[in-house]
Amino acid sequence: MGIAAAALNLAGCNQGAADNRIEVELVSYKPEAVAAFEKIAERFNETHTDIRLKIDSPNEAMTILKTRFIREDYPDIVGIGGDINYSNFLDAELFMDISDLAEIGQVKQSYLDIDKELEFIPQDGIYALPYAANAAGILYNKDMFEENGWQIPNTWEEFTALCEEIQAKGILPLYLGYKDTWTCLAPWNALAVGLSDSDTCNQVNKGQTTFAASYRETAEKMRVLLNYAEPNPYAYGYNDACTAFARGQSAMYPIGSYAIPQIKSVNPTMNIDSFTFPANSDKQDNILNSGVDLQFCVMKSCKNKEAAYEVLRFLFEDETIQIYLDDQGGLTCKEGDFAIPAELEGMKEYIENDRMADYQDHHYPSEMSVDAMIQTFLLDSSENATDTFLARFDTDWKRYNRDLIRKVQQYQKDTEGVQ
């Protein structure tokens, strides 16, 4: 009985110690990464006696987060993408300045620059720890290329010549799958990063340019792609395109690295490689389209900054990052000796030299439905289709960003002449 009582007392002490741990809640917007986050949380909790990490990756995470923010029921850390949601949350002053976190110094500069360009109004601090990234350009059937002796193009002219050569062989150069409107954004983004400035949207907000001026070449080259794609690409969706490419029905597929798992689910042994979209006539002007797929932000309301920082330090350890990459693929935002996936080997030069820029659509408000606008433009066979599309882009931008434009221009006015 005495031994049993002692055991009960000991269990009670352990339970008490566990209960006294500081709990850090992290909510991630990536439900597909649940298994990786479970492993990461388990590893953290096994190695920390003073902090307990709880990670949730719910479906419809952004809707849940927005609802919680309205109720002022904040988690300690959020894991979100580097997109318009991040911009809106930052503008609402929800995030803590984490510029004093040492790990920030280990982030590739391109991804820090991407986050800076996502700020509606320039901020003095750093508000996110970029973690994982993806890349978009052209995926290609490596075996098919080797069998036919096709060379990787470095310029737009070489790319169109390659498409002509592939067509002459009776093979479809590209599969697009534009039935799902969001897929229109894949080649759009990959072309736009090389043909327009990375801060084009901010320049428009400042009144320094227009989309009609900045996006014309991108729009024109988007239309050229139709010459080398499946007939009526609007009849086939994303899954159709992935399946067709996996089955060798096209030599190339202009999409992001996020499509590789779907393609491999159809053809697990497919030999895939990729290259940066050669949008320009000079290779030196080409830029890899890469965005922050996941980053961590500490909420300003977090009651224990040091505990949250300990979680971020753990997340940024090489071994932890590798757990995530092994499960989700993609690229790390951290400098260091990380293996580049075989399917992205052709983009290695751009990745290692930090020649990357963000997806333009990360700056677009969802209400504007730019993907549907692009699809409508591509379906328009009239002579003035490009002019109509670009004029609508400018008109709709002003409509959906009226308050933001006013805010940006007021900031300009207030800081004019201020160093």
C-alpha positions in Angstrom: 0.0 0.0 0.0 2.8 2.4 0.9 4.5 1.7 -2.5 1.2 2.2 -4.3 0.7 5.5 -2.5 4.2 6.7 -3.3 3.6 5.8 -7.0 0.3 7.7 -7.0 2.1 10.7 -5.4 4.9 10.5 -7.9 2.4 10.3 -10.8 0.6 13.4 -9.4 3.9 15.3 -9.2 4.7 14.4 -12.9 1.2 15.4 -13.9 1.6 18.7 -12.1 5.0 19.3 -13.8 3.4 18.6 -17.2 0.6 20.9 -16.4 3.0 23.6 -15.4 4.7 23.6 -18.8 4.2 26.7 -20.9 1.9 25.7 -23.8 2.7 27.3 -27.2 -0.1 26.9 -29.7 0.8 26.9 -33.4 -1.9 26.9 -36.1 -0.7 26.0 -39.6 -2.7 26.5 -42.8 -1.3 23.3 -44.3 -3.6 20.3 -43.5 -1.6 18.2 -46.0 1.4 18.5 -43.6 -0.4 17.1 -40.5 1.9 14.0 -40.4 5.1 16.1 -40.5 3.8 18.5 -37.9 2.8 15.6 -35.6 6.3 14.2 -35.8 7.8 17.7 -35.2 5.6 18.4 -32.2 6.4 15.0 -30.7 10.1 15.5 -31.1 9.9 19.0 -29.5 7.9 17.8 -26.6 10.3 14.9 -25.9 13.2 17.3 -25.7 11.6 20.1 -23.7 10.5 19.9 -20.2 9.4 23.5 -19.7 7.4 24.1 -22.9 4.7 22.0 -24.6 4.1 22.6 -28.3 0.7 22.1 -29.7 0.3 22.2 -33.5 -3.0 22.3 -35.3 -3.4 22.0 -39.1 -7.2 22.2 -39.6 -9.0 22.2 -42.9 -10.1 25.7 -43.9 -7.4 27.0 -41.6 -7.5 30.6 -43.0 -11.3 30.8 -42.4 -10.8 29.5 -38.8 -7.9 31.9 -38.2 -9.9 34.9 -39.4 -12.8 33.9 -37.2 -10.5 33.5 -34.2 -8.9 36.9 -34.9 -12.3 38.6 -34.9 -13.0 37.0 -31.5 -9.5 38.0 -30.3 -8.8 34.3 -29.6 -5.2 34.3 -30.9 -2.8 31.3 -31.1 0.8 32.1 -30.2 2.3 31.3 -33.7 0.7 31.0 -37.1 2.1 29.1 -40.1 0.9 30.8 -43.3 2.0 31.4 -46.8 3.7 34.6 -48.1 0.6 35.9 -49.8 -2.1 38.5 -49.6 -3.4 37.0 -46.2 0.0 37.7 -44.7 -0.2 41.3 -46.1 -3.6 41.8 -44.6 -2.7 40.4 -41.2 0.5 42.4 -41.0 -1.4 45.6 -42.0 -3.8 44.9 -39.1 -0.8 44.9 -36.8 -1.4 41.4 -35.6 2.2 40.2 -35.8 5.2 40.7 -33.5 8.5 42.1 -34.8 10.9 39.2 -34.6 14.0 40.9 -36.1 15.9 40.1 -32.8 15.5 36.4 -33.6 19.0 35.2 -34.5 17.7 32.7 -37.1 16.5 35.5 -39.3 20.2 35.9 -40.3 20.1 32.4 -41.8 17.2 33.1 -44.2 18.0 33.5 -47.9 17.8 37.1 -48.8 15.4 36.6 -51.7 12.7 35.3 -49.3 13.3 38.2 -46.9 12.9 40.6 -49.8 9.7 38.8 -50.9 8.2 39.4 -47.4 9.2 43.1 -47.5 7.4 43.5 -50.9 4.3 42.0 -49.3 4.1 44.9 -46.9 1.4 47.4 -48.0 3.2 50.1 -46.1 6.9 49.7 -45.3 7.5 48.3 -41.9 10.7 48.8 -39.8 10.9 45.3 -38.5 10.7 41.6 -39.6 7.5 39.9 -39.0 7.9 36.3 -40.4 10.4 33.5 -40.4 10.3 32.1 -44.0 10.5 28.4 -43.8 9.7 26.4 -47.0 9.3 27.5 -50.6 8.1 26.1 -53.9 9.2 27.0 -57.4 7.3 27.3 -60.7 8.5 27.1 -64.3 8.4 24.2 -66.7 8.3 20.6 -65.6 9.5 18.3 -68.4 9.7 14.6 -69.2 13.4 14.0 -68.9 13.5 10.6 -70.6 11.5 12.0 -73.6 14.0 14.9 -73.9 17.0 12.6 -73.7 15.5 10.2 -76.3 15.0 13.0 -78.8 18.1 15.0 -78.0 16.1 18.2 -77.1 18.1 20.9 -75.4 16.9 23.0 -72.4 16.0 26.5 -73.7 17.5 29.5 -72.1 15.6 32.2 -74.0 12.0 32.8 -75.2 13.1 32.3 -78.8 14.8 29.0 -78.0 11.6 27.9 -76.1 9.3 28.6 -79.0 11.7 26.9 -81.4 11.8 23.9 -79.1 8.0 23.8 -79.0 8.0 23.9 -82.9 10.5 21.0 -83.0 8.5 18.9 -80.6 5.3 19.5 -82.6 7.1 18.5 -85.8 7.7 15.1 -84.1 3.9 14.7 -83.6 4.2 15.2 -79.8 2.3 17.8 -77.8 4.7 20.3 -76.3 2.6 21.6 -73.4 -0.4 20.5 -71.4 -2.2 23.4 -69.7 -5.5 22.2 -68.1 -7.1 25.6 -67.8 -10.6 24.4 -66.9 -9.6 25.0 -63.2 -9.1 28.8 -63.6 -6.3 28.9 -60.9 -4.0 26.9 -63.2 -3.9 29.9 -65.6 -1.9 31.7 -62.9 1.0 29.1 -63.1 2.5 30.2 -66.4 1.3 33.8 -65.8 3.3 34.1 -62.6 6.4 32.3 -64.1 6.4 34.6 -67.1 5.6 37.8 -65.2 8.6 37.5 -62.8 11.0 37.8 -65.7 9.0 40.4 -67.7 7.9 42.8 -65.0 9.2 44.2 -61.8 8.7 42.2 -58.6 7.0 45.2 -57.0 4.7 46.0 -59.9 1.6 46.0 -57.8 3.1 48.4 -55.3 4.2 50.7 -58.2 0.6 50.7 -59.5 -0.6 51.6 -56.0 1.8 54.5 -55.9 0.6 55.7 -59.3 4.0 55.1 -60.9 2.9 52.6 -63.6 -0.2 50.7 -64.9 -0.8 47.1 -65.5 -1.4 48.0 -69.1 2.2 49.1 -69.4 3.7 46.4 -67.1 1.8 43.3 -68.1 1.5 43.6 -71.9 4.4 41.3 -72.8 3.3 38.7 -70.2 -0.3 38.7 -71.6 1.0 38.4 -75.2 3.3 35.5 -74.4 0.5 33.8 -72.4 -1.5 33.7 -75.7 1.4 32.3 -77.6 1.5 29.2 -75.3 -1.9 28.2 -76.7 -0.3 27.4 -80.0 1.6 24.6 -78.4 -1.0 23.1 -76.0 -3.8 20.6 -76.1 -6.9 21.6 -78.2 -9.4 23.4 -76.0 -7.4 23.5 -72.8 -10.5 24.9 -71.0 -12.1 21.4 -71.2 -9.4 19.8 -69.0 -8.6 20.6 -65.3 -5.6 20.3 -63.1 -5.9 16.6 -62.4 -6.4 15.9 -66.1 -3.2 17.9 -66.9 -1.2 16.1 -64.2 -2.5 12.7 -65.5 -1.8 13.5 -69.1 1.7 14.7 -68.4 2.4 11.7 -66.2 1.3 9.4 -69.1 3.6 11.0 -71.6 0.9 12.9 -73.5 3.0 16.1 -73.4 6.7 16.8 -73.2 6.3 19.7 -70.8 3.9 21.1 -68.2 4.1 24.8 -67.1 3.2 24.4 -63.4 4.8 24.6 -59.9 6.7 22.0 -57.9 3.6 21.5 -55.9 2.2 19.4 -58.8 4.9 16.8 -58.6 3.3 14.6 -55.9 0.1 14.5 -58.0 2.0 13.6 -61.1 4.0 10.9 -59.3 0.8 9.4 -57.9 -0.1 8.5 -61.5 3.4 7.5 -62.6 5.6 6.9 -59.5 8.7 6.2 -61.7 8.4 9.2 -64.0 11.7 10.9 -64.6 10.8 14.6 -64.1 13.1 17.6 -64.2 12.4 21.3 -64.6 13.8 24.6 -65.8 13.1 28.3 -65.1 10.6 29.7 -67.6 12.8 31.4 -70.3 10.6 34.5 -70.6 13.3 36.8 -72.0 15.6 37.1 -75.0 18.6 37.2 -72.7 19.1 34.4 -70.2 20.5 36.9 -67.7 17.1 38.5 -67.4 15.3 35.3 -66.5 14.2 35.0 -62.9 13.0 31.8 -61.1 9.4 32.1 -59.8 9.6 31.0 -56.2 7.4 32.0 -53.3 7.2 31.4 -49.5 4.9 28.4 -49.2 5.2 28.4 -45.4 6.4 30.9 -42.8 5.9 31.4 -39.1 4.7 34.6 -37.5 4.5 35.2 -33.8 1.2 36.9 -32.8 1.7 40.3 -31.1 -0.7 39.0 -28.3 1.7 36.1 -27.5 2.2 36.2 -23.7 5.5 34.3 -23.7 7.8 35.6 -26.4 10.8 33.5 -25.2 8.8 30.3 -25.4 7.6 31.1 -28.9 11.2 31.9 -29.9 12.4 28.6 -28.6 9.8 26.9 -30.8 11.0 28.9 -33.8 14.6 28.0 -33.0 13.6 24.3 -32.9 11.6 24.6 -36.1 14.6 26.2 -37.9 17.1 23.4 -36.9 18.3 21.5 -40.0 16.9 18.2 -38.7 13.5 19.6 -38.2 13.4 21.3 -41.6 14.4 18.0 -43.1 11.5 16.3 -41.5 9.2 18.8 -43.2 10.9 18.6 -46.6 10.9 14.8 -46.6 7.2 14.9 -46.1 6.2 17.9 -48.3 9.1 18.3 -50.8 10.0 21.8 -52.0 12.8 24.0 -51.0 14.0 25.4 -47.7 14.2 29.2 -47.2 17.3 28.6 -45.0 20.8 29.0 -46.2 22.8 25.8 -45.9 23.7 22.5 -47.5 20.2 21.2 -48.2 19.6 18.7 -51.0 17.6 20.1 -53.9 14.9 17.7 -55.0 15.9 15.8 -58.2 12.8 17.2 -60.0 14.1 20.7 -59.4 17.7 20.1 -60.3 17.4 22.1 -63.5 16.6 25.2 -61.4 19.6 24.7 -59.2 21.6 27.6 -60.7 18.8 30.1 -59.8 18.2 28.6 -56.4 21.9 28.6 -55.3 22.5 32.1 -56.7 19.3 33.4 -55.0 17.9 34.7 -58.3 14.2 34.3 -57.4 11.1 36.5 -57.2 7.6 36.0 -55.8 4.4 35.0 -57.5 2.7 38.2 -58.7 -0.7 36.7 -57.7 0.4 36.8 -54.0 -0.4 40.5 -54.3 -3.8 40.1 -55.9 -7.0 40.4 -53.8 -9.1 37.3 -54.1 -12.2 39.3 -54.8 -10.6 40.4 -58.1 -10.5 36.8 -59.4 -7.5 37.4 -61.7 -7.4 33.7 -62.6 -10.9 33.9 -64.2 -9.9 37.2 -65.9 -6.9 35.5 -67.5 -9.0 32.6 -68.7 -11.6 35.0 -70.1 -8.8 36.9 -71.9 -7.4 33.7 -73.4 -10.9 32.7 -74.6 -11.3 36.0 -76.3 -10.3 35.7 -80.0 -11.1 39.4 -80.9 -8.3 41.6 -82.2 -8.3 43.9 -79.2 -8.5 41.1 -76.6 -5.2 42.1 -75.0 -6.1 45.8 -74.7 -9.5 44.8 -73.2 -7.9 42.5 -70.7 -5.3 45.0 -69.6 -7.8 47.9 -69.3 -10.0 45.7 -67.2 -7.0 44.7 -65.0 -6.4 48.4 -64.2 -10.0 49.2 -63.7 -10.7 46.2 -61.4 -7.5 46.9 -59.5 -8.7 50.4 -58.6 -12.1 49.0 -57.7 -10.9 46.3 -55.3 -7.9 48.2 -53.9 -9.4 51.7 -53.5 -8.7 52.0 -49.8 -5.3 50.5 -50.1 -4.3 52.8 -52.9 -5.5 55.8 -50.8 -3.5 54.5 -47.9 -0.3 54.0 -49.9 -0.5 57.4 -51.6 -1.2 59.1 -48.3 1.9 57.4 -46.8 3.9 58.7 -49.8 2.6 62.2 -49.2 3.4 62.1 -45.5 6.9 60.8 -46.0 7.9 62.9 -49.0 11.3 64.4 -48.4 11.7 62.4 -45.2 15.0 60.4 -45.1 
